[in-house]
Amino acid sequence: MILLVGINAKYIHSNLGIYCIQAYARKHGIDDSDFQIKEYTINQEIDFILGDIFLEKPKMIGFSCYIWNIDIVAGISKEIHKIMPDVPIWLGGPEVSYDCDMQLKKYPWIKGIISGEGEVSFYELINHYLAETVGNIKVGLNIPGLSDIKGIVYREDAVASGVDNIVINPPRENMSMDDIPFPYTKDAGFDIDTLKNRIIYYETSRGCPYGCSYCLSSVDKKVRFRSMALVENELQFFLDMKVPQVKFVDRTFNCNHEHTMAIWKYIYEHDNGVTNFHFELSADLLTDEEIEYVKNFRPGLVQFEIGVQTANSETLKAIHRNPDLTVLKQKVAKIRKQRNIHQHLDLIVGLPYEDYDSFKNSYNVVYEMKPDQLQLGFLKVLKGSPIYYDREKFAIVYQDRAPYEVLFTDWVSYMDVLKLKRVEDMTERYYNSMQFEASLPYIISFFDTPFDFFMQIGNFYKKMGYEGIHQSRLQNYEILLEFVLDICKPDKRKEEVLRQLIIYDIYARENLKNRPIFVGYESEIPKDEVRTFYKKEESEHKYLKGYDGNDWKQLHRMTHLEQFDIDIQDYLKTGIINDKKSRLLFDYKNRNPLDHQASIYKIAFSH
């Protein structure tokens, strides 16, 4: 039996690569009893993975290698070779495809490496190892020898001198996307139930027409597309199965207008009200037709990941990107205006010509675009990418271990990198969590720029010993209030407003029955008025939809009614604090699909 192993970064992730190889092998006659796949995570015990693989008693083992798992793959494969020295071990995937001969020298226990696409090459390897051997001769029809398999690099058995000979076979031609079987059906050997509560990855194209220097996809500039007849059937499968999220792995999904529109039209016209589709795209390439069309989408039907990377024009030129930032801003704003699509914008620390102050500017530029999430990434110098060859030119020093993350450059010191790591942590905690909708803009108004706020609160965490320690969501609110009171020292009026905004943010996410003591804000509605409201709502359902059959006490437990001394909803629209009492009803059953906040209704006092 041949075993193909995927080790994922998290349980919610899945390995599309090994699924495609499995589907291709099954389509071409490889039986389940002869070929199996196994998935683990980098967080599992190595002893468990090692034992589990051993008990399968494989004839050959293949590992799928990425920057996030190469260290654990190297360690496990070395131990496997000790306990099963006669079982050949093969590697494949983007982390080992670039310098295969050097990888074999680095890992002397590895038999060989698949370079590039693996569907056909691994299928031929399966045939090679399943063939019966009489003497030293493979028996059977059309059984390939290792020398006949394109796209592999392997070591021949040691000759009399005891020195292995590394053989580099000719590369394999890129295959047609239509020749890759859809991996998620029973016919492909897959049980879709195994992906419950996990992200499903899907591809309709390979390659990228752009040359971004930090990206491996820039190496293959010829884009191959899967035919829409196949894509439509596969999208319908996801919709029929009511898969929660399908993440397209296509690089620059919107590089082809016709392909983009065909997919978006299909998912819109066949929307099941449940499935979300994630696309990585370039906002400046979006056409007016595309932007107008996505305005019709149900909130939560799609989400966009947009790589901005930097606002420094010299840096953009150095990394071979040429987006018009003015156009990009305009198109991000047009998408945001409808508030039906989650937008995730990316920045990269450590790019050429971007120093600390330049990155601060880039951060503020992207922050002002008001993305739903702002991700700070740190440059990874990937072997085979253009920036790998330019690393000395740009004086980029990076870690030798995967994921080869930048340590410093001529423009940012290691101290700068450490500071920006704090900004990353605080951005994740207070912006990307989407839990501080009202309080965060108010607090940021106390600082010169958004970046200054995130930097200073990061320094506060360091100073107070909170850094590197897990905090609960309520503790994040408590520390935020502590920070503002200590650093900003607001007057009594601002402090009262801040406490109310924090209360609003807490109840927008949490159905708490005990008010957090640290907030210190007391303005509760009299119990008799609360009872009167819910009894009336039980009969009228003026605000709470979908609660039929629940009595007023149940409605009270399942929702929350809160009174404020300011009109917070008006503040969120205008940015102006209005001293007008307001009562808000927080409905936790009907949440916003973009930020998962409760639906919030302003309640008339007479009600």
N, C-alpha and C positions, 0 to 999 in steps of 0.2 A: 504494500500500500504506500502511495506517495502522499506526503503531508505538506500542505502549504500553510504557513503561520503568519498571522497579522497581529501585531502588538500595538494597540491604539493608545492615544494620549489619555482618553477618558472613556468611561463606560458608554456615555451617550454617543460617542463617535462610532463610525463603522468604516470598513476598509473596502472601498469600491474596487480597487485594483485586484484583490484576490477573488472578489465575486465575479469579475469579468473573466478572469482566467478559468475559474470553475465552470462558468457558463459555456465558454468556448470549448473546453475539454469535453464537457458532457455532450454538447451538440455534435462533436466529432467522434463520439463513440466510446469515450472513457467512462467506465461504470463507477458508481458510487463506492463500490467495494474496493476499487483500485485507487481512488483519489479522494481525499477529504481536505477540508480547510478547518482551521482552528483560530479563534480570536481570543486575545487576552488584553490586559491593559498594563501600562508601565507601573501602575500602583500595586499590582499583585505580587505576591512573594515569588522570588525566582525559584525557590525549591518546589513550589506548587506547579509552576509552568514546566519546569524540568521533568518532574515526575509524571505529569499529565502527558507530555510528549513521549516519554519513554514507554508508557503503557500502551501507546498506539502501535508500537513495534513497526515503525515505518522503514521502507526500503530506501527512501530518499526524503530529505527535508528541504523545503524552500522557505526563506524568510523575506517578508516585504519590509524594505528599509527606508526610513525617513529620518529627518534631522531629530525628531523627538524620540525615536526609539533605537537609534543605532547603537548607543552604549549598552542598553540592556540586551539587544540582539547579539552583540559581540560577546558579552559575558555568558549568555545562555548557550550560544552555539559552541563556545569553547568547552563548557562543561559537558554538553551533549557528546562532543567528540571523544571525551574521556571515557564515557560510559558506553558509547556505541561507536567505536573507532572505525568500523567497517561501513557505517552509513554515510553516504556522501551528503554534504551540506552545501546548498546553493543560496546565494543572495540575489535580490533584485530590487528595483525601485530607484527613485531619483537620488537617494543619498549615496548609492554605490555605482551609478551608471556612468559617471564622468571619467574616473581614472581607475578602471577595473583592475589593471595589472598592478597598480600600486596598492589597491585594496587587498589583493591576494597576497602580496608580500607582507602587508600589515597583519593579516589574519591567516597564518599558515595552515590552520585547520579547515579552512574553507576550500571546497573542491572547485567551485566556479561561480561566475556572476553573469546574470542576464543583463545586458546593456540595452536600455530603451524599452520599448513596448514589449510586454511579456506574454500576451495571449498565445501567439503561435509558437514562440520559442519554448515556453514552458510545456505546452502540449507535446512538442517534439521530444523534450526531455523526459516527460512521463512515458512516452512510447519507448524511449531508449532504456529506461531503467526497469520497465515492466517486462521487456523482452527476455525470454529464457536464454541462458548462456550455456553452450556446450563447448567445453575447453575455454578458449578465449574468443569464441565467435558467437555473435548474436544470431539467434535462430528466429526466422519469421519473415514475412513479406514487408518491404518498405520500412524496415527498422533503421532509423538513422543512427549513425555513429556520431560521437561528439564533434568530429571534424566536419560533419555535414550540416550542422545546425548553425544557421546564421544568428548573429546578434548575441553570441556568448563569448566569454573569456574564461579559460579554465586551465588548471594545471594537469599536465600529464603525470602519470605515476613516476616516481623517482627512478631514474636510470641507474646504471651500475655505480656511477659516481656519487649517487645519493643526492643529486641536485634536481629539484623539480623544474620542469620546462613549462613556462607559461605560454599558452597558445591564445592568440587573438584572432577569432574568426571574422570574416567579413560582416559588416553591419546588416541588419535586417531592414528591408524597405518598410516604410510606414504603411499600415493597412488601411483599407477603406473603413470608415466609421460604421457603415451598414453591415460589415462582416462581424461586428462585435455583438454577440447575442445579448438581449436584455437580461440582466442577471437576477432579477427579483422574482421570477415566477417558479412554480414547482417544476416545470419542464427544464429549467436551468439548474435544478437541484437545490432550490432555495426555499426556506420556510420564512415567509414574511413576518410571521408572529415573533420571530427572534429579534426583530427590530422595533418592537413596541417600546415607546418612550426613548427611542434613539433617533439621531439625525440620519436621514437617508440621503446619500450623495448620488448625483446623476449627472451625466455629461452628454451634450449634444454636439460638441466640437472639441478638437484638440489643436494645439498650436495657438499662436498669437501674432498678429501682424505688426506689433509694436516692439521696440527694442529697449525697454527699461533695463538699465544696466544691473539692477539688483535682483532680477527675476530670471529663473531658469526657463520660463516659458518663452523668453525672448530669443532663445537659441533656435527654436523651431518657428520660423515666421510664416510658414505655409499653413493656413487654417483649413482643416477638413471638417465638414459638417455632416451630421447624420440626416438622412432624408426625412422630410416632415411626415410622410406616411407612417414611418416607424415611430417618430417622436409623438405623434398624436395618440397612437395606440398605447404608448408607454405612459404618457401623461394621464390618460383615462384610467389606466390601471391604478396609479397613485390616488386619483380622485375617487374611484370606486372603493378602494381600500380605506379611504378617509385617513390617509397618512398625515400626521400633524405638520411635518415640515419636510420639504424636498429642497436640498441645497445644490444648485447647479455649480459644478466645478469648472465650467467653461471660463477661460481667461478672457477678459474683456468681452462679456456676453453680447454686448450691443455693437460689435464691430461690423455686423452685417444687418442692414435695416430690414430686409425681407425676412430673414430668419428670425430676427427679434420680434417683429410684428406678428408673424405667424404663430409663434409660441404664446405671446401675450393675448392674442385674440382667442386662442383655444382655451387658455385657462380662465379667461373672463367669461366666455360663453358657456363654459361647463363648470363654473365655480360650484363647489359643494358646500360652501359656507364654513368649511373647517380647515382645509389644507392651505398652508402658507408656502410660498415659493421664494427662495433667496437667490438673488442674482448679483454677481460682481461685475460692475460696469464702469464705464468712463462717462461722467456726467456731461462733459463738454461735447461729446459725440451725439448726445440725445437730440433727435430732431423735434421740430414743433409738432409733427404728427404723433410721434411717440408720447410726448408730454401730454398732449391733449387726450390721447387715448387712455393713459393710466389714471387720469382724473376720475374715470368711471369705476375704478376698482373698489371693491369692498375694502374697508379698513382692515388691514391684516392679511389681505390676499397675497401681497408681495412685499418684499423688503429689498432695499438696494444697499450694497456695500460699494463705496466710492473711494478710490485711492487718490487722495490729494497729494500726500507725501511731503510737500513743502510749498511755501509761497515765495521762495527765493528764486528769482529768474536765472541767476548764474548756476545755482544748484540744479534746477530743472534741465538746463542745457547740458550739464556735466553727466547727468544720468539718462540722457537721451529721451527725455519727455518734453513735449511741447504743447501742453494744454494752455488755452487762453483762460487765465484765472478769472477775468471779468465775466467771460461767457459761462464758465463753470459756476460761479456764484449765482448768476442770473437763473441758471437752470435748476440748481439746487433749491433756490427760493421759489421757483414756480412749482416744483414738486411738493415742497413743504406747505405751500399755501392751502392746498386741499386738505391737509392733515389726514390723509388716508394711507400714506406709505412711510414705513419706518426707514430712515436714512442713517447709515453708519459710515462715517468719514474717517479716513486713516491719515496718520502722519508718521514719518520715520526719523528717528534720531540717529545722527552719525553720518549723514550724507556729505559729500564734498562741498566745501565752501559755506556750509551752514554752521556758524558758531552759536554760542549760547543765546546771544541777543537776537540773532536771526531766527533761531528756533522759537524763541519767545514770540516774535512777531508772527511766525507761521501759525503758532498755536492760537493766538488771538484772532487772526484772520479766519481760521476755520471755526473757532468758537462762535464768532459773530454770524456764521452761516446757520447756527442753531440746529446742528444735527441731533438726531435722537441719541446717538452714541458717538463719542470721539475717542478713537483708539490711538494710543501712542505705541508704536512699535520701535524696536531698536535694530539697526541695520544688522543683517545676517549675511556674512560673506560666503555665499554658496559656491562650492566648487563647480566650475564650468560656466558660471554667470559672467557677463562682461566685467562687472566690478571686481570680480576675483582677479582678473588679469590686470586691472588698474589699481590694485590695492597698494602697491608700492608708490605708484605715481601720486596717489592721493594720501599717502602716509596713513593708511588705515590699519590700525593694530587691533586684532580681534582674538577671541579665545580659540585655542586649538581644539577644544572639545565641542561637540555639537551642542547647541545650534550655531556655533561660530559667530557669536554676537560681538559687536564692536566694543572695544575697551576704551579707546581714545583715537583721535585723529589730530591733524595739525590745527583743527578748528575747535574741537571740543576736548577738554581734558577728562581724565577719569573722574575727577571731582565733579565736573559738570554732568557727566553721565549719572553719577550717584544722585545728584540733585534732581535730575530729570526723572529718575526712577521714582522719586517721591511724588513728583507731579503726576506721573502715570498712576501711582497707587491712589492718590487723592481724587484724580479724575474718575477712576473706576468706582471709587467709593461714593463720591458725592454728585457725580454727573451721570455716569453711565448706568448707575443703579436706578435712575429715574424716580427716586424717592424724595426728592427735595425741590419739587416743581415751584413752590411758592417761596420758600425761605432762601434758596440759593441765589436767585437774581437779586433779592433784597440785600443779602450779605455782600455779594460781589460789588454792589454799588458803593460800598465803603472803601474799595480798593481802586487803584489806578487802572488796572486791567484784570481780566479773568485769570490770566496766568499768575499774576501777583498773589491773588487769593490762594490758588492751589499750591503755589510754592510755599507761602507762609504757613498754611495749615499743615503742610507736610513737615515743615521745620518744627511746628508745634508738637506734632506727634513724636518726632525725634526727641525733642526737649523733655517731654513729659513721660517718656518711656513707653509710649503706646505703639511704637513702630515694631513691626514683626510679630504682633500679638493679634489673634483673632478677636474681633469685636462683633457683638450682635447688632442687629439693625437699630434697636433702640439705643444702644451705646453710641452708635454713630451720631445719632441726634444729640445725645447728651454731650459728647465731646465737641460737636459743632457749636453748641450753645456756650460751652465752657471757653472755647477758643475766641469767640466773638467778644464775650464779656471781658476776657483777659487782654486780648490784643487791641480790639477796636474801642473798648470802653465807651459804648454808646450811651447817649443820654436816656433818661427814664422813658421818654416817649418812644424812642427807637427800640428800646429793650422790650417794652410792652407789645409793640407791633411784631417784633421778631418772635416772641413767645407764642403769639397767636398763629403766625405763619407756620411755625414748627408743629403746633397742634394740628393744624390743617393737613400738613404733609403726613403726619403720623396716621391720622384717621383716613386719609385718602388711600392708604395701603393696608392698614391694620384694623381689624375689628376688635379693638381693645375694650374690655369692660371696666378696667381699672385705669384711671388717668395716670400717666407717668408723673411721679412726684417731682422730678427734676425740672419739669417745664414751669411749674409754679403758677400757671395761669388758671384762674377759677372764674368761670362765667357760665355755670351750668343752667340749663333750663329747669324750672320747677317740675317736680315729678308729676304733678297733676296735669300740667300742660303736655308733658310727654305722653302720658296715658291717653289724654284726649286726642292728641294727634294720631296715635297709632290705631285707636278704636275707629276713628273716622276713616283712616287709610284702609283698614280691614274691609270696610263696606264699599269704599269708592275706588280704591286703587288708582288714585289720581297720579301718583308718582311711581309707585313700585309695580312694575310689570313682571309677570311670570311668577308671582307669589300666590296664585290662587290656591285656596285650601288651607292657608296658614292663618291662625288667629292673631290678634294684635300682640299677644305676648311673644309669639314666635317671630313676628315681624320686628319687634323690638330687639330680640336677640340676634337676628340675622343682619341687621342694619345699625346705623348709628345716627343720632340727631345731635347737632352741636350748634351752639350760639356763639357768635363772635361780635366784638365791638367795632370791627371794620368790615367793609365789603370786600372780601378776598377775591371773589370771582371778578369783580370790577377791576381790582388791582392786576389780576392776571391778564386782563384784556388791554388795560391802558397803562399799567405801570405806575399808577397814581393811587396813593393811600387815601381812601374815603372814609371819614369817621361816621359810618352809618352801620348800625347794628344789622346783622344778618343771621339767619338760621339756615343751616345746610344739612341736607339728608345724604348720607353716604350709603350707596347701594352696592354691596359686595358681590352680589350675584351677577350683575351685568357690568363687567369691567371693560375698560377701554382696551382693545386688542393691541394697540401700539405701545402703551406704557403700563398696562395691567393695573391702572388705578381704578378705584371704584367710580361708578357713575355718580355724579354729584348734582343735586337739585337744590335750588334756592326755594325755601319754603316761606309762604306768606304768613305773617304772624297771626292773621285772622284764622288761618286754617287750623 
